Each structure stands twice: as structure tokens, then as C-alpha cells.
């Protein structure tokens, strides 16, 4: 039986963007989508083999959580266009809900020899969009394509949401004292969210193996609970179980800030993936 192990963070990467169609788009575009990933490995007890576990993350005390469902909601998505990209070249592939603005020259500065500069062109998708497990990015039921090129980041905001329909929510299984339990967590936010490369970019994820090219944002789960001692707080009574459900919002003592820390870690976990089929 395999046993859990620390992730090979930033060395082995796997984007777990789920539910995506492998339909082909034009040769000069990326399929745009969002998902989540983890670099966690499950290692055999004799260390003879390991298995990638892209839906598994762990806490400070090595309690391992296996994701069942994850949903997050974003709006006002913006991407700076590569310098050579022009909106008119992509009119036929951009979704009607996505606007495109070419770069705009700005006048030179006060110094005589200072050359004019240009504000980069921008792709803008107002949203809102709901993403996560089994929820590919689509507009009007159609996949979203953007010009192929280098994008440094995706800037966006959380949809504020309501308690019944929050900005973010997850459900994950874990084992404590040989029994199966469930972590349920959700939050509401209207704060900015930024997806940018957190390490060496990985190649085309397996989910896109039949697609020419793909690009998007991914929530990196690796550090979500890295500073929270789940089993220690449960043993000390600083976290309690409601039946078999763990809710960090009830934390006290050493885990008084557990829910806040998890929310902040999620909001800082935006990563990018880019892939070309070889």
C-alpha cells in the first residue's frame, strides 16, 4: 500500500484542470481555463515507487486531505497582451463576451531623450464565471480561446458571493485516529486575485494532451494548510468535530486563526500553466 509523502514542490508539477474538452482551436490560440493542482506524492512503504496525487494536500502535521469538490467564482479577468498581438488578428476566435484593447502609445516623459512608451493591450472578460471540479471555463456554453503568446499574469477578483453561494468552497476527506472525516471550508471575498508563475512552468498537463495549446490559472494547493497543525489542535481541543465534519472557523487557542490562514493561503496560491502539444 502506498503511504503519503511530502510533495516535490516546484519539481514535479501536475495541473488538475478537470472536465475540459480536447476540441481543437485555431493554431494561433490558447484554450483558456482554470483549475487546481498539487505536487503531492504517495510513496510506497518500501520506497520502491511513487504515485502523483494531484488532488491531495497536507497540513503541518502531515495529515493528508483528498479533495472531493472545489468551486470558486471570479470576475473582471484581465490579461496584458503580448507586444506583437493585435486585436484585429483574433476577432474571429475571441468570444463576444471578451473585449480586446490594443496597446496605446503614451507621450514621452519630461526628459528630452526619453522615448515614448506604450501601455500593453488588454484582454478583458467581465464574468462572473464559476470554476472548479467539473466546471470548465465557458461562455454561453462555448470554450474560450485567446491569442497565443506569453502572458505574465491573470488579474481578477473574487465574486463576493453569499453564505449560500460563496466565493470559494471545498470539501476534502482526511483520516484522524483511523477514522474518515471531512473538512468543509468556504469564504466570501471581493478582494483582488492574481495568477502568476510560482516556479518553473510545467509542460502541457495530461488533461490537454489532445489539444494544440492551453493556458490558464491554477490554484496551487501545496501550502494551503502548511502552517496549521490539524491533528495537534484536534487532540488539544482547539479544533472540534461536528460528527465527522471539521470546520476551521470554530478554532481556538493554537488554531484560533486557522480559517483566516487557510483563506489567505488560498488567495495567495494563484499559479499559471502553459502548454504546447509536442
HELIX and SHEET records of a PDB file:
HELIX    1   1 UNK A   87  UNK A   90  5                                   4    
HELIX    2   2 UNK A  206  UNK A  208  5                                   3    
HELIX    3   3 UNK A  221  UNK A  223  5                                   3    
HELIX    4   4 UNK A  230  UNK A  236  1                                   7    
HELIX    5   5 UNK A  248  UNK A  250  5                                   3    
HELIX    6   6 UNK A  253  UNK A  255  5                                   3    
HELIX    7   7 UNK A  258  UNK A  267  1                                  10    
SHEET    1   A 3 UNK A   2  UNK A   5  0                                        
SHEET    2   A 3 UNK A  41  UNK A  44 -1                                        
SHEET    3   A 3 UNK A  50  UNK A  52 -1                                        
SHEET    1   B 4 UNK A  15  UNK A  16  0                                        
SHEET    2   B 4 UNK A  29  UNK A  37 -1                                        
SHEET    3   B 4 UNK A 142  UNK A 147 -1                                        
SHEET    4   B 4 UNK A 138  UNK A 139 -1                                        
SHEET    1   C 4 UNK A  15  UNK A  16  0                                        
SHEET    2   C 4 UNK A  29  UNK A  37 -1                                        
SHEET    3   C 4 UNK A 213  UNK A 220  1                                        
SHEET    4   C 4 UNK A 270  UNK A 276 -1                                        
SHEET    1   D 4 UNK A  56  UNK A  58  0                                        
SHEET    2   D 4 UNK A  64  UNK A  80 -1                                        
SHEET    3   D 4 UNK A 122  UNK A 132 -1                                        
SHEET    4   D 4 UNK A  98  UNK A 101 -1                                        
SHEET    1   E 4 UNK A  56  UNK A  58  0                                        
SHEET    2   E 4 UNK A  64  UNK A  80 -1                                        
SHEET    3   E 4 UNK A 153  UNK A 158 -1                                        
SHEET    4   E 4 UNK A 192  UNK A 196 -1                                        
SHEET    1   F 6 UNK A  56  UNK A  58  0                                        
SHEET    2   F 6 UNK A  64  UNK A  80 -1                                        
SHEET    3   F 6 UNK A 168  UNK A 176 -1                                        
SHEET    4   F 6 UNK A 179  UNK A 187 -1                                        
SHEET    5   F 6 UNK A 245  UNK A 246  1                                        
SHEET    6   F 6 UNK A 241  UNK A 242 -1                                        
SHEET    1   G 2 UNK A 104  UNK A 106  0                                        
SHEET    2   G 2 UNK A 117  UNK A 119 -1                                        
END                                                                             
